[in-house]
Amino acid sequence: MSIEQDIFSALNSASIKAYPGQAPQNAVLPYVVYRRVSTMPHDTIGGAATIDQARIQLNCYAQNYTAAKTLGASVKTAIVVGFGPRAVRQHESDESDGDNFWNWIDYSVWKKIS
């Protein structure tokens, strides 16, 4: 299973509506859009990487600021439950364009390569 699939599973287990990459045109709020920003393989002296570290960004969209923050809190809980110490929150920010509100959260996620 990929890191993105693990993220989807963690969010889905918490009943959080989530989309990889971008939401469909008529998606109903609230929802989360997640994407892998980058992956850093960790090679060893003995050979190829056995673990990847990925930066994952999760954008939590909702009808208003409070709802976006509430969804963000649910996402953080879902990631902690789903990944435990393999996920470290790196950054969080609140955004708005006047009509839409979102809370975005960056995680560094570790996954053993099979």
For each residue, the residues with C-beta under 8 A, 3 or more apart:
1: 5 6 9
2: 5 6
3: 6 7 36 39 52 54 56 109 111
4: 7 8 20 34 36 56
5: 1 2 8 9
6: 1 2 3 9 10 82 83 109 111
7: 3 4 10 11 18 34 56 58 79 82 109
8: 4 5 11 12 18 20 34
9: 1 5 6 12 13 82
10: 6 7 13 14 78 79 81 82 83
11: 7 8 14 16 18 32 34 75 78 82
12: 8 9 15 16 18
13: 9 10 78 81 82
14: 10 11 74 75 77 78 81
15: 12
16: 11 12 31 32 71 74 75 78
17: 27 30 31 32
18: 7 8 11 12 31 32 33 34
19: 22 23 24 27 31 32 33 34
20: 4 8 33 34 35
21: 33 35
22: 19 33
23: 19 27 31 33 61
24: 19 27
25:
26:
27: 17 19 23 24 31
28: 31
29: 61 62 63 67
30: 17 60 61 62 63 67 68 71
31: 16 17 18 19 23 27 28 61
32: 11 16 17 18 19 58 59 60 61 71 75
33: 18 19 20 21 22 23 58 59 61
34: 4 7 8 11 18 19 20 56 57 58 59
35: 20 21 56 57
36: 3 4 39 54 55 56
37: 54 55 56 57 106
38: 54 55
39: 3 36 52 53 54 55
40: 52 53 54
41: 48 49 51 52 53 113
42: 49 50 51 52 53
43: 47 48 49
44: 47 48 49 50
45:
46:
47: 43 44
48: 41 43 44
49: 41 42 43 44 52 113
50: 42 44 112 113
51: 41 42 110 111 112 113
52: 3 39 40 41 42 49 110 111 113
53: 39 40 41 42 108 109 110
54: 3 36 37 38 39 40 108 109 111
55: 36 37 38 39 90 106 107 108 109
56: 3 4 7 34 35 36 37 106 107 108 109
57: 34 35 37 104 105 106
58: 7 32 33 34 75 79 104 105 106 107
59: 32 33 34 102 103 104
60: 30 32 68 71 72 75 102 103 104 105
61: 23 29 30 31 32 33 68 71 100 101 102
62: 29 30 67 68 70 71 101 102 103
63: 29 30 67 101
64: 67 68 101
65: 68 69 94 96 101
66: 69 70
67: 29 30 62 63 64 70 71 101
68: 30 60 61 62 64 65 71 72 94 101 102 103
69: 65 66 72 73 94 103
70: 62 66 67 73 74
71: 16 30 32 60 61 62 67 68 74 75 103
72: 60 68 69 75 76 92 103 105
73: 69 70 76 77
74: 14 16 70 71 77 78
75: 11 14 16 32 58 60 71 72 78 79 105
76: 72 73 79 80 89 105
77: 14 73 74 80 81
78: 10 11 13 14 16 74 75 81 82
79: 7 10 58 75 76 82 83 87 89 107
80: 76 77 83 84 87
81: 10 13 14 77 78 84
82: 6 7 9 10 11 13 78 79 87
83: 6 10 79 80 86 87 109
84: 80 81 87
85: 88
86: 83 109 110 111
87: 79 80 82 83 84 107 108 109 110
88: 85 107 108 109
89: 76 79 92 105 106 107
90: 55 106 107 108
91: 105 106
92: 72 89 103 104 105 106
93: 103 104
94: 65 68 69 101 102 103
95: 101 102 103 104
96: 65 100 101 102
97: 100
98:
99:
100: 61 96 97
101: 61 62 63 64 65 67 68 94 95 96
102: 59 60 61 62 68 94 95 96
103: 59 60 62 68 69 71 72 92 93 94 95
104: 57 58 59 60 92 93 95
105: 57 58 60 72 75 76 89 91 92
106: 37 55 56 57 58 89 90 91 92
107: 55 56 58 79 87 88 89 90
108: 53 54 55 56 87 88 90
109: 3 6 7 53 54 55 56 83 86 87 88
110: 51 52 53 86 87
111: 3 6 51 52 54 86
112: 50 51
113: 41 49 50 51 52
114:
